[in-house]
Each structure stands twice: as structure tokens, then as C-alpha cells.
Amino acid sequence: MLKEFSRVLGWTGWVAIIVILMMVTAVVRTGCSGQARADPSSKYPVNDRRRAIADYIRTAPRCDVDPDAAANALVALESIGGANAELMAALVRIESQWRSTAVSRSGARGLVQIMPGTSRRQFNHLPRTWGMNLYQGSTYLQGCIAGQRGHKEPVRAGLMRYHGGKWRIAPWIIAQFPEHRIYVEPFGGAGSVLMRKPRSFAEVYNDLDGDVVNVFRVLRDHNQAHRLRTL
């Protein structure tokens, strides 16, 4: 199964997936270094924390915002329920290099590279200032992380969701498959891919699962199917 998946995905596919994982890992490593300082019981004074964040923002070569104002905004947003300030500083560094006018090829905008559709769905309006852009990104990221309660790595999982998760790369994965009319799902864990692909005339589900095979075997036998309905 793994060999077949690797053949379909190709080396370019693996490179893309590795790059995404490296980006998420970089954000987690940089951002989580500030998790201790985010704790109210931390020994670091608030002003020192803001200064450290501002100094980190200054290292972004394309930064076009006031680092001190941005650091103050991140700490303030965290205090009202937004994402961890250090985590956000790292995320923005990777997303836009702290350039407020950044626009991606897909249309993501501003410091946090939030999509216009996400802004309208989540906040009912587009951000008009870099401060509002930070607010939307911080709030949205914290929602993604909060939605991963129970996950062994909620921050990492939340960051993946911030980028769209499996649904974001599903169209790209689907594009790697050859043209087909009948689609065979070789494993049961790719619902995001299965649901986003064009509908096929027939679907075949994991014939390696004995329980599933047995259900269809019973249903095809009219006598057994009738007995099953009476139970």
C-alpha cells in the first residue's frame, strides 16, 4: 500500500509534504519557547517579554511595522483569549516576514496571511489595518488549537489546521491520480481526499477488512439479508 501511494504521489509530492511539516515544526519550536513566559506565574516581567518579542520581530528582513507596537498587540491579544504571543510572532515571521502588505498567490493577505473568505466567515469583515489582521489571525489560530483538545500535540495540530489541514492539500493529492471512472479506496483514513474528489460511478471500499467484506456477503444473499432485517 505504501509503495503504491509513493508511486502515485511521486518525489515532488513527498517534497511538498516535507516542506509543510518543516514549516510547522519551525513555528512550534520557535513559538513554544515562549510558552513558559506566557504563564502568569512566569518569572519574566511583562515588559521584558514584550521587549524580547519586539527584538525577535526586528530580525525579520522585510518587516514594515513598528516592532514594539506589534509586540504590545500580540501580548494584549493573548490576554483577551488570542493565541500565545511568541507563537504568533513565529507564525507571522514564517507567513509574511512581518510585511503587512504581503499577498500570496492564493490571495491570503497581511501579516497572518489570512484568506478573505476566512475573514468574512469568521469575523464578517476584511481587516483594514495590520492590527486588525493580527487580531483575526490570533483569534483564528487559538480557535484551531482549542479545537484540538485531547490531541497529544494540540499546538502542532492547530497549526496544521490553520493552514487548512488535509482539506487544503486534498485537491493537489487528487491531481496526482490518473484519470479514472472507478476509484478504489485502499485504506479507511483518507476521508478528506475521498470527499473532495469528483464522484465516480462506483466506489470499492477496503476489501482487506473481513468485517466489511462479510457485511456485503450477507447482503448479497437474499435469505441472509432477509433474516438480518428481522433481527
N, C-alpha and C positions, 0 to 999 in steps of 0.2 A: 504493500500500500504506500509506504513512504517513498519507495523508488518511483512508483507511478506518479505520485504527487510532485516529486522533484523533477521528473521529466517534463510534466506539464508546465510547472512554474518556471523552469529554466534558470540559468545563472543570474539573469537580470532581476528576476523576481526575488531570489534569495538576497541579492544585494540591497534591494529596496527595503525588504523586511528588516535586514540587519541595521540599515541606516536609521529606520524608525525606532528600533529598540535602543540604539546607541543614543539617540536624541532624548528619549525618555529617561534612560539611565543617567545621562548628564544632568538633566533637570533635577532628578531625585537626589543625586549625590550633592549637588550644589545647594539645592533648597533645603534638604533635610539637615544640613549643617547648622541651619538656623532654627531648627525645631526647639532646641533647648532654650534659646533666647526668647522664643515666643511664649514660653511658660511664664505665667505671672510670678511664680516663685523663683525665677531665674535670678542669678546674682548680677546679671548685666543690667546697668541702668538703662532706662528707655532712651535717653539721649545718645548713649554710646551705641546702642543698637541701631538707631536711625543713622548715625554717622557711618557705621560700618556698611549699612545698606547703600547709602549715598556714595561712599567710596567705591563700592562694587559697581554701581551704575556708571560711574565716571570711566570705568575701564572699557565700556562699550565704545568702539571706534566711531559709530555712526549716531551716537546719542545726540538728540536735538531738544531735550527737555532739561529743566533745572533738576539736577540730581537730588538736591536737598528737598525740594518740593515733592518730587516723586517718592522719595523715601518716607516723608511725612504722610503722604497719601496712602502708601501701602500699609503702614502701621495703623493708620486711622481706619482703613477699610477692614483690616483684620479684627480690630476691636469691635466692629459692628457686625461681625459674622462672615467676613470675607475670608479668603484663603490666607495661609501663612505668608507673611510679608517677604521673607527670604525666598520661599518657594516661588512666589510671584516674580520677584526680581530676576531669578534664574530663568523662569519661563519666558519673560519678556526679552531677556538677553538673547535667547535662542530664537524666539519667534521673529523679532524685528530689530535686534541690535539697539533697542531703545530709540528707534526712529519713529516719531509719531505719525509721519506721512506715509509709512510703508503700506504698500498694497501688493498682495500676492497675485499670481496668475489666475488663481481660482476666485479672486475677489475679496479675500479676507483683508481686513483693514486695521490700521492703527497699531499701537504698541502691542496689544494682546492678540492681534490678527484674528479678530472675531468676524464671523461671516454676517453680512447684513440680514440674512434670513434668521439667524440665531438671535440677533439683536431685536428683531421685530417680534419673534415668538416669545422670547423670554422677558423682554423689557418694553415692548410696544413702541420703541423708537430707536433711531440710529444715534450713536454717540456723536455729539458735536464738538467735544473737546477731548484732549488726551486724558484729562482727569476722569471724564465720564467713560471713556474707553477702558481705563484701568478698573473703574468700578464694575463695569459689566463683566470684564474678564475675571476679576477676583471673585465676584459673586457666582459666576457660572462655574468656575473651576471648583470652588468649595462645594457647590451642588453636586458636581461629578464625583468628588471624593466622598461626600456624605452618602451618596447612593451606593457606595461600595462597602458599607458596613458589613462586617463578617468576613470580608476578603482578607487573606493573610497579608497582603500588601496593598492597602486601600489607596495610598498616595500614588503608587505606580499605576494601579488600575484606573484611578481617577484621571490621571494624565493621559492615559490611552483613550479614555472616553472623551476627554477634552478635544482630542484630535479626531474624533469620530469613531474610534474603535474599529471593530471588524467591518462595520457597515461602510466605513469610509473607503477601505481597500477592496471591498467585495466586487465592485464593478471592474476594477483592474484585474483581480484574480479571474473573474469570469471571462474577461477578454483574452486570457491566455489559453482557454479551451478551444479546440477545433469546433467548427460548425457541427451541429448535431440536432436531431429531432427527438432522440430518446436519451435521457440523462440518467446515469446510474450513480446514486449516492453511495460511495464506498464506506462511509462512516457516518455516525449519527450526530456529530458535533459541529456541523457547518451550516446551521440554520440561516445565518446571515447571508451566506452565499446562495443557498438554495432558494431563499425567498426573494432575492433580488434578480435572479436570472430570468430570462424570458421563459414563459410557460412552454413545456414540452407536451407532446401528445401522450406520453406515458412516463410514469415515474417508477423506478425499481428501487426498493429500499433494502439495504443491507441483508443479503441472503445468507450471510455468515452467522446471523443471530438465530439460533434454533427456536427460540420462543416466537419470534416474529414469523418465521417460516411455518411453524406449526399452526399458528392462527390462520394463515391463509390456506393451509392444507385442510383445516377443518371447515372453513367457509366454502371451499370449493366442493366439498362433499355435502350434497343436499340433505342427506339423512342426519349427518352430524351437525350441520348448520341448524336444522330444524330443532334438534334436541338442545342445542346451545341456546336457542331463542326461548325455549320453555323453562330453562333453569332460572 
